């Protein structure tokens, strides 16, 4: 792969991680958080999203195809990246390494989550509050989903920082510091929304 093609693929990978994948993650966590209002509220919100016009087109072209490209190219980046935290244990080097670790973990987590929900729905199961409650009644699955939510929110929040830097939007050290705090806030807020939702099913 030439340096030029790699440059543009990394730009596309970064962009798709924010739009649409990152926006979908935030929306997905908010919909799940309706579980804190009870089964009926969650089922109503979930059914609304599932019955949108052109839902199959939206799922494939807004979610699945961008997500698959971001995931598979991200795995390539993760396994070709040179982590140097042992020699240079700076904050950004740790964030760089954690971005790759969470990305690889998320490939496994998202595949399993899609199997438990979307594929089971295609096989005739009903995706609702009771389904998620049954899944999360298993302590191992609850811990797995907590790890998945935290990995996803960290990956998105840190990805916002990387996106703004790699696209030349934040160039000065001061602007990058400010975005670091913004990304931390994104991580905390989305993590709270996601974890609240999980425990609402328990």
Steps between C-alpha positions, in 0.01 A plus 500: 500500500638839399543776755247716316227235498575417864469870586156530340377170643601613848318829444187312392537261792520795739203678344273194500588441866334831582241529223295284490630231739563730795166677461325163481671386821381812685147454366504127587605571859228765538233260369622231739484749787121507460517173695550713812138611450370145490436222248221681316712812441791293369281286275328811358834670423647180353193435285507858373859458380425157355205627299662802338439536124768325289636339816697231312663761277586712807641203691725384217622831359503709819605232749627164375713590197676798666538295820653203317750719317591684821533171689701300247734782403531585868618146573761540225615828658508342846722209396736713292532784753820537700414550866784655698351561845784307665754746361281812489227467761330829419125554535447513121700181443278320752189637329639383166551147632162487679330615181639195321421258786141619536456490122598132480283415801205684345518290184431195720242674719299654216498173304364320805244775570376487140473121527298523822263765367482563123573142387267354763231742380551376144454146634166593656589629847338818632752770591355677802558580866451138605765377255762738639395421858551129430842562346620722785366269770821304444772672711767416242295662222432804717874544559565442128245766404638747756846450350350541153328828586812643665720390209257654248465832682876529552569408137257763377612773740870448430414463133355852503839631612683297233256608231540870576878472503536280192267724298698810602213659693691522829863583429623702796597334830239711681216392270605136535500534879151648492375216280658250741272631776203501260568138406521407870159662554355308203637176647352566846156612376453218250635242747249614761214478248610155386567349845170637637322324214669166570407501868144597412465153342631321809 
